[in-house]
């Protein structure tokens, strides 16, 4: 997909939606309510933006219009990285994004998106749903009058786009790199200059040279954003985002005012969308990667050099160790719970799943 065509369509769609919508307070008539969802994604953005829109439509339909969700894409009501603040200040009732975007409010939130060398998607959901993660997440967001739900899953993300093939860690020193969350801290400790920015800003920064390299999600999104037009070396496996989750955040007071059946619909729809988005990415990432390679001459590298991975692992362990001794008791508790769950869950992943995957790779050529 041509980047300019994609952004033109997204812009037209966003302008039309904004023109058709108002920023007035939610209407309440005959027991029906309209809530506003602000997102961090461009409108019609593959996987993530589409997932947010579909989540809103599912809630609206499942409640038979008792709770209608009106979606504002990133920049239509507020800038993408101010979506959470819009819920906190009451401008919106919901936001859709990624929890690690808000680590300036609590570092503990990063654990509910993706941790370098941390949990896979399946491990993360096991922790959140069964091993105490949701309760800790609730405590973090309760400080801001919010409640969070897992709402999507990209799976293991790509490592990023670089101007040249990476030979060693030394080559990366001083490189200006877009990446968020704890993973950004890892790359920074490895000698890179790290910044975060919203999806729609990355291409221009790469094109202008204000960024040397960038990672966003993976082939499905990256193709739409047009990164292949300005960078050709693509690392397809990330060590900082092994199982990234998106979130739906709601105003807790307004959520608790809803009837129990509407609360349950929001919760169940988020869980359904978590799985739906995961399937979307798993189906479309490999097809998009094939397009990048076959039609756009992208050079795909399956993994970073060993010294980069080793340095990344050491930096990741250092950061986790610091968070396990963090001065904020809730952040410390989050890290402790995460690490305890990871130690348990990796025995299943590495002791069962990896054995099968190695066997399939080695013996089952079809």
N, C-alpha and C positions, 0 to 999 in steps of 0.2 A: 504493500500500500504506500503510495506517495505521501510523504509527511505533510506537504502543503495542502494536498487534497483532504487528508484526514483532519487537519486542524481547521481548514475552512469549513468542512461539514460540521465539526464539533462546535465551531464558533457560531455558525448559523443556527444550529439547534439550540445552543445556549441562549442566543439572543432571542429566539422565538419563545423559548420557555420563560425567559425573564420578562418579556413583554406581556405574555399571557398571565403572568403571576403577579401578585402584589406582596408586599412585605408587611401587610397588616396583621394584627393579632389573629390567631387561629379562630375560625368561625365555629360556634357551637350552636347547632339548631336541632331541636327534637332529639337531643341526646347524642348527635353525631359531632365528631371533632375532626379538625384538620391540623395535622402536625407538620412542621417543616423539618426536613432532613438536609443538612449541608454536608457536602462531601469534599474530600481532598483530591478527587479525580476529575479529569475532563469529562464532559458529557459524551456518552456513547463510547467511552474508552473500553476496549476489549477486556473481558474478565472482571475487572475491578469496578469500573463505572457502570457497566451493564449489570453486574451483580448487585450493586447498590440500588439501581432502578428496579430490578426484578424483585428485590427484597421489599421495596416500598409497595410495589404492585401486589405482591402476595399478601401483605398485611391488609391492604385496602380491600382486596377481594375476600380474604378469609373472614374479615369482620363485617362483610356485607355493607361496607361504607361507614360503619360506626366510627372507624378510625381511618381516615384518609391521609396518606403520607404524600406530601408534596416535596419533590426532590430539587435541590439547587446544586448544580455541579460546582466544582472548584472555581472560584472567581465570580460566580453569578450573584451571590449575596455577600460573601466575605472571601478574602484570599484563601487559597487551599490550606495553608498551614495555620490558619486562624479558626478552623472549623470547630475545634473543641471549645475554644473561648466563646464562640457564638452560643453554645449550649449553656455554658457556665453563666453568661450574662443574660440569658433569657431570650436572645434573638431567634433561637431555634430550639426545638424540642429534641432533636436527634442530630448526631454527626456520624459519618461513615469514613473511616480512615484506618490508620495503623497506630497502635498504642505507643510505639517507640518514637513517633513524632513528638510526643509530649514528655519526653524524659526530663525536660527542664522543670516540669512540675513535680515529678517523682521519678527517680531513676528506676524504681521498681516496675514501672509500666513497661519498660523495654522487654521484660521477661515474657510478656504476653503477646509479643510479636515474633521475635527471633533472637536467639543468643548465639554468638559465634561458637562453633564446635559444639553446640547445644542440642536441643531436642529436634527430632524430625516432626513432621506434622502429626503423625499418629501418636507419638510420645507426648507432644504438647497437649493434644485433646485429652489424653488419658490423665495427665496431671491436672488440667483444668476441671474436668468433669468428675474425676473419681479420687484424686489424691490431694485435694485441698486447695488447688490453685484458684478456683472461682471465689472461694471465701476470702482469700487474701486480696484478690483483685477487687472484690467488693469493698474491702476495707480501705484500699488505696483511693478508689474513686469516691467513696463516701465523704472524704475530706473536701470534695468539690461539689457535693450534691449530685453525683452522677452514678450511673450503673452501666457496666460494660458487658457485652456479649460477643463471643467469637462469631464472625459473620462471613468469613471467606478464608480460603487456603490456596496459596500459589504453589505449594510444594517447595522443593529446594530451588532456590533462585540461581540465576546466572552470575558469574563473577564480575562481569563488566566488559566495557569497550576501551581499548587502549590503542595508542598510535602505532605501536610496534609490538612484535612478539617479545614477551618478557623472558629474559635469559636467567636473571637472578635478582635477588632482593636489592642489591646495590643500584640497579637500573631504575628502581622506583623512588629513590630518595628525592624528596622535594616535589614530587609530582602532585598536581592539583586534581583532586579526585572527589566526585560527588558520591556520597554514601551516608546513610543516617544511622542512628541508634548506637548500641554498644559496638556494633561492627565498625562504625566510623571511628570510635575510640581505639579499636584494635589497629586499624590502618594508620591512624595518627601515630601510635606508638611505634609502628614499623617504619616511620620516617616520611609519610606522605602528608600533604596539606589537605585537610578534609573539610568539606562543606556539605550542607544539605540544601536541597531546593526541590520545588514541586515539579511534577512530570513535565508540564508544558514549558518550563524554563530551561530544561537541560540541553536540548538541541542547540539553541542559540548560544549557550555558554560554550559548548564544544566547538561550534562553528567559529565563534569569535576568538577562541583561544584562551578565554578566561578559565576554562577547565581543560585539563589535558586528557582526563579519562573520567568515565562515569559508569555506575551501575544503577539499574532501576528495578526491574523484576526479572524478565526472561524474554525469550524470543517472541512470544505472543504479543506482549506489550511493546517490546523494543522495536519490532518491525513497524508497528503503527506509528511510533514516535520518530522513526526515520534515522536512527543513530547510524545505520549502515552507510548513510550518505556522507558521513564525516569521519567515521572510524571503521577500520576493516578487521582488526584483530579482536576476536570475541572469545572470552573465557566463559565456558558454559556451565561450570559448576562452582558455586559459591561455598566458602567455608564459614562465612559470617551470617548467612541466612539459610539455615538448613531446612526450615519448615515454617515459612512465614505465614502468620495469620493476620487477617484484617478484623476490624471490630465495628460493631454498632454501639454507640454510646447514647444513653437517653437521660433526660432530666429525671432524677430519681423521684422527686416529690410528685411530679406529674404522672410518672409511671405507676407509683403506688396508689394514686387516685383512681386509676383505671379499674374497672371490674376485673375479677380474677380471670375470667375467660379471655379478655383482651390481653392481659399480661402474659398468659400462657401462649397466645397466638404469636406475640412478639418473640418470645423465647424459642418456640418451636420453629418459627420461620427462620430465625437466625441459624439454628442448628441445621435445618434443611439447606439453607444457602451456603453454609460452610462446606457441605459435601458437594453441592452443585457447582460452586466455583472451582473446587478442587478438580472435579471431572472436566470442567471446561479447560482449565490450564493443561491438564494431563493429555487431553486430546489435541489441543491446538499448539502447544509449545513445539512438539517435534515437527509438525507440518510447517510452522513458521520458520523453524531453524532450517528446514530443507529449502524453503524459499530464499532465505538469506544467503545460503551457500550456493545454490544452483542459479539463482537469478541476479544476485547482487555481489557475487565474488567475495563474500565474507569468508575469512579464514578462522575456522572454529578450533579452539584449543580446549580439550576436555578437562585440563587441570593445570593449576599454577605449578611452577617449579617447586621442588622439595624444600629448598631453603626459605621460600616465601611461606609455604604451609607451616614449616617448623616455627618460623618467627611469629606467624599468626596464632599458632597454638599456644606458644609461650605468653604472648601478650594477652590472649583470652584467659588463660589460667590466672595471670596476675590480676586482671580486672575482676574476675569472679572472687578471687581471694580477698580483694579490697572490699567488695560488696558484702561478703560474708562477715566483715568486721566494720560495716558502715555505721556511722554515728546515728543515722535515722533508723529507729527500731523497726519500722515497717519495711523499709528497704532490706534490712538485714534478715528479717523474717521471710521475705519473698525469696531472697537468694538461698537461704537455708532450705526452704521447701523445694525450690527448683532443683538444687543439687541433689538432695535426698531422693527426689523422684527420678532424676536422670540416672543416678546410680542403679536404681531398681530397673527402670524401663529399658536401659541399654542392654541388660542381660537378655531380654526378649528379642530386641532388634538385632544385636550382634550374634547372639547364640542360636537364633532360629532363622530370621529373615536373611541375614547375610550368607549363611551357609547355603540356602537354596539359591540365592542370586549368583553366587560364585559357581555353583553346579550348573545352573542354566546357561551362564555365559560360556562355561568351558565345554559342556557336552551337548547342548541342545541348539543346534544350528538349523533353523527352519526358514 
